[in-house]
């Protein structure tokens, strides 16, 4: 399944052009020559690239991703999300993906921001919203794109302006963060996020299982124990887990292991067998086979190709 852009998205992109131009100046000045940098606001980071990138492993946390300039592809197993300045990317749980910047150049670099979501604050905002209009249950993956409206970009721009005013950021920042959460929770992409963070729902119980796997992916997977942790039956957990992540619990664990192994191989001077052991594989042969299935080439060939592409 592929989620692509439409005419409404193009119109929305035109409506936010002036706000994004201002944001681009702020973000580029903040980044300087850096590719990625965390801001003084915990969980808010910015990124820039000057050319399209090769597919790269990336583990999304519960977060809001917005593109200020450029276009990106995010692959979640069998689902592909293609989005640009007209849409935001909302992630409700930890999800291993493959990302690729599609549009970027030295003259017009790709610029984006990623804001980790405060789930406790989101629950408070959702309680206020749902007291007036109760939410309906959501279906589908725990990742979605939604409209990046003028109102949402305006709130983001006001928050970014506060980064140079620490005292204002302390007192006014949380109010703007609540506004941003309100915008995404009430958007077309917000239903799954609402369901996921609402205590006691099947989605929230499934999210508990996902969070446990994220922290313990190197351990052997015992599905009955995972289901008990989520307070669900095994078949119910399988159903909701696959709906939210597009994977079974075992497939999700494999993806976490393989994405982490790729990160280790790219960042450290270790061989494939060492990386395999560190992420929980007992068989190097199985690791090589599953790595190739996910990333298209055996581990060291994939890493060498990636390094050659980055050096150009």
C-alpha positions in Angstrom: 0.0 0.0 0.0 1.3 3.5 -0.9 0.1 6.7 0.6 0.9 9.5 -1.9 0.1 13.2 -2.3 -3.0 14.7 -4.0 -4.2 18.1 -5.2 -5.5 19.2 -1.8 -1.9 18.6 -0.5 -0.5 20.8 -3.2 -2.9 23.6 -2.3 -2.1 23.3 1.4 1.6 23.5 0.5 1.1 26.8 -1.2 -0.9 28.2 1.8 2.0 27.5 4.2 4.8 28.8 1.9 5.4 32.0 3.8 5.5 30.4 7.2 7.8 27.7 6.0 10.2 30.2 4.4 10.5 31.9 7.8 11.0 28.5 9.5 13.7 27.5 6.9 15.7 30.6 7.9 15.5 29.8 11.6 16.3 26.1 11.2 19.2 26.6 8.8 20.7 29.2 11.1 20.3 26.9 14.0 21.9 23.9 12.2 24.8 25.7 10.5 26.9 22.9 8.9 25.4 20.1 11.0 23.2 17.5 9.5 21.1 17.0 12.7 20.9 18.8 16.0 18.8 18.6 19.1 17.2 21.9 20.3 17.1 23.2 23.9 13.5 21.8 24.1 13.8 18.1 25.0 12.6 15.9 22.2 12.7 18.5 19.4 15.4 18.1 16.8 16.1 19.4 13.3 17.8 17.8 10.2 19.0 18.9 6.8 20.5 17.1 3.8 21.7 18.5 0.6 21.1 15.6 -1.7 18.7 12.6 -1.9 19.6 9.8 0.4 19.9 6.1 0.1 17.3 4.0 2.1 18.3 4.2 5.7 17.1 2.3 8.8 15.3 4.5 11.3 13.4 3.6 14.5 10.6 6.1 15.0 9.4 6.8 18.6 6.0 8.3 19.3 6.5 11.6 17.4 5.4 14.3 15.0 7.6 14.6 11.9 7.2 17.7 9.7 9.0 18.6 6.5 9.9 22.3 6.0 11.3 21.8 2.6 11.7 18.6 0.5 10.0 15.2 0.2 10.5 11.9 1.9 9.6 8.2 1.7 9.0 6.1 4.8 8.5 2.3 4.5 6.9 0.3 7.2 7.1 -3.3 6.0 4.5 -3.5 3.2 3.3 0.1 3.6 4.9 3.2 2.0 4.3 6.8 3.1 5.4 9.5 0.7 5.0 13.0 2.1 6.3 16.6 1.8 5.6 20.0 3.3 1.9 19.5 2.9 1.6 16.6 5.4 3.0 15.6 8.7 4.0 12.1 9.8 2.5 10.9 13.1 3.9 7.8 14.9 2.0 6.4 17.9 4.4 3.6 19.0 8.1 2.6 18.3 8.3 1.5 14.7 11.3 0.2 12.7 11.2 1.8 9.3 13.4 2.5 6.2 13.5 6.2 5.3 14.7 7.9 2.2 14.9 11.7 1.3 13.6 12.0 -2.2 14.0 15.8 -2.9 17.1 17.8 -1.8 19.8 19.8 -3.4 22.7 22.2 -2.4 20.5 25.1 -3.5 17.4 23.9 -1.7 18.3 21.5 1.1 15.9 19.2 2.7 14.8 20.5 6.1 12.7 18.8 8.7 11.8 18.7 12.4 11.0 15.8 14.7 9.1 16.4 17.9 8.9 13.5 20.4 5.4 13.5 21.8 4.7 13.9 25.5 2.2 11.1 26.1 1.0 12.4 29.5 0.3 15.8 28.1 -1.4 14.2 25.1 -3.7 12.3 27.5 -4.6 15.5 29.2 -5.4 17.3 26.0 -7.4 14.2 24.7 -9.5 14.2 28.0 -10.5 17.8 27.4 -11.3 17.2 23.7 -13.2 13.9 24.3 -15.3 15.4 27.1 -17.0 17.5 24.4 -17.0 15.0 21.5 -16.2 11.3 22.4 -13.7 9.6 20.1 -14.6 6.7 17.9 -12.4 3.6 17.9 -9.6 3.6 15.3 -8.3 0.9 13.0 -5.0 0.7 11.0 -1.3 1.1 11.5 0.2 3.2 14.3 1.7 5.5 11.7 -0.2 7.9 9.5 0.2 11.1 7.6 -2.1 14.1 8.2 -2.6 17.6 6.8 0.1 20.1 7.7 -2.2 23.1 8.0 -1.5 26.8 8.4 -2.7 26.5 12.0 -0.3 23.6 12.7 2.7 25.3 11.1 1.9 28.6 12.8 2.0 26.8 16.2 5.3 25.1 15.4 6.8 28.4 14.2 5.8 30.2 17.4 7.4 27.3 19.4 10.6 27.5 17.5 10.8 31.3 18.0 10.9 30.6 21.7 14.1 28.6 21.5 16.0 31.9 21.6 14.0 33.0 24.7 14.6 30.4 27.5 12.3 32.1 30.0 9.4 32.3 27.6 10.1 28.7 26.5 9.6 27.5 30.1 6.3 29.3 30.6 4.7 29.6 27.2 6.3 26.5 25.5 4.0 24.0 27.2 0.9 26.0 26.1 2.0 25.8 22.4 2.9 22.2 22.8 -0.7 21.5 24.0 -1.9 23.4 20.9 0.2 21.3 18.6 -1.1 18.1 20.3 -4.7 19.4 19.9 -4.1 20.0 16.2 -2.8 16.5 15.5 -5.3 14.7 17.9 -8.2 16.3 16.1 -6.8 15.7 12.6 -7.6 12.8 10.3 -4.4 11.1 11.5 -5.2 11.5 15.2 -7.6 8.7 15.8 -5.1 5.9 16.1 -2.9 8.0 18.3 -5.8 8.8 20.6 -6.7 5.1 20.8 -3.1 4.1 21.5 -2.6 6.4 24.5 -6.1 5.9 26.0 -5.6 3.7 29.1 -7.5 0.4 29.0 -8.0 0.2 25.2 -6.8 -2.7 23.2 -4.5 -0.4 21.3 -3.0 0.9 24.6 -2.4 -2.7 25.8 -0.8 -3.6 22.5 1.4 -0.5 22.8 2.5 -1.9 26.2 3.7 -5.1 24.5 5.4 -3.1 21.7 7.3 -1.0 24.3 8.4 -4.1 26.1 9.8 -5.6 22.9 11.5 -2.4 22.1 13.4 -2.5 25.4 14.0 -6.3 25.4 14.5 -7.2 21.7 17.6 -9.2 22.3 15.8 -11.7 24.6 14.0 -14.8 23.4 10.4 -14.1 22.6 7.7 -16.0 24.5 4.4 -14.9 23.0 2.3 -16.2 25.9 4.3 -14.1 28.4 4.0 -11.1 26.1 0.3 -11.5 25.9 0.0 -11.8 29.7 2.0 -8.6 30.0 -0.5 -6.9 27.7 -3.4 -8.5 29.6 -4.7 -10.0 26.3 -5.2 -13.4 24.8 -2.5 -14.6 22.3 -4.7 -14.4 19.3 -6.1 -11.0 20.3 -2.6 -9.7 20.7 -1.5 -11.0 17.3 -4.5 -9.4 15.7 -4.0 -5.9 17.2 -0.2 -6.1 17.0 -0.3 -6.7 13.3 -2.9 -4.0 12.8 -0.7 -1.4 14.5 2.7 -2.4 13.2 2.0 -4.3 10.0 4.0 -7.2 11.6 3.6 -10.1 14.0 5.5 -9.8 17.3 8.2 -12.1 16.0 8.6 -10.1 12.8 8.7 -6.9 14.8 11.5 -8.3 17.0 13.4 -9.4 13.9 13.1 -5.9 12.4 14.3 -4.3 15.7 17.3 -6.6 15.8 18.2 -6.1 12.1 17.8 -2.3 12.3 20.0 -2.2 15.4 22.6 -4.5 13.8 22.8 -2.2 10.8 23.3 0.8 13.0 26.1 -1.0 14.8 27.8 -2.0 11.5 27.6 1.5 10.2 28.9 3.1 13.3 31.5 0.7 14.7 34.3 -1.4 13.4 32.8 -4.8 13.9 32.0 -7.8 11.6 28.6 -9.2 10.8 28.9 -12.1 13.3 29.7 -9.8 16.2 26.7 -7.5 15.3 24.5 -10.6 15.1 25.4 -11.8 18.5 25.0 -8.3 20.1 21.4 -8.0 18.9 20.3 -11.5 19.9 21.0 -13.8 17.0 22.5 -17.2 17.8 23.0 -18.2 14.1 25.1 -16.0 11.8 23.7 -17.8 8.8 20.1 -16.9 9.8 21.2 -13.3 10.5 22.7 -13.0 7.1 19.7 -14.5 5.4 17.2 -12.2 7.2 19.4 -9.2 6.8 19.5 -9.6 3.0 15.7 -10.1 2.9 15.2 -6.8 4.7 17.9 -4.6 3.2 18.5 -6.2 -0.2 22.1 -7.4 0.3 24.2 -9.3 2.8 25.4 -7.3 5.8 28.9 -6.3 4.8 28.1 -5.7 1.1 25.2 -3.5 2.2 27.4 -1.5 4.6 30.2 -1.1 2.0 27.7 0.2 -0.6 26.2 2.6 2.0 29.7 4.0 2.9 30.7 4.4 -0.8 27.5 6.3 -1.5 28.1 8.6 1.5 31.6 9.3 0.4 30.6 10.6 -3.0 
